[in-house]
């Protein structure tokens, strides 16, 4: 018996030294959040013809203030949404019955001067939120039938650009801004403003 143990013990020790060690599984690190988060809140279930009310909330996740356009601002900002199937393909849209005015493109109102006010800007402090509410996001979409669908929102903000000059800034359409009504602190915040584009995580709704 002793001879047998003498042979087995060195073999077991060698196997223990050569076998890989198993440590505790690593927990997956959370995905870093951007400085601005866009969260959406809406119904999980809807019926055909029902208004789909949604709320979109911008949250400053950074350690410093963020400069955004106010909800009723005369600055260039946009908040849009897309309803798609679960593969990400956007649903068809209902025919537009209104009148389309064929204007647009860079410079189409380049002689316009917008008179800015302090209320055109919102300075979002760390942790603060800016909320948008929508009475019906489904009125322009055609749902092919009952089932599950995805909703995604995108917020974009294009502040007036000073382009390195001390004078009047311009926006993406070459419209100029009169800044005479702005307080010095608002003007300084406007100079620090940067273009922003942020998308929400998809929300899911089920058409019953």
Secondary structure, DSSP 8 states (H G I E B T S, - for coil): -HHHHHHHHHHHHHHHHHS---------------SEEEEEEE-SEE-TT----EEEEEEE-SSS-EEEE-TT-SSEEEEEEEEE-TTS-B--B----S------STTTTTT-EEE--GGGEEEE-TT-EEEEEES-S-TTB---SSEEEEEEEEEEEE--B-TT-SS--B-TT--EEE-TTS-HHHHHHHHH---EEEE---EEEEE-
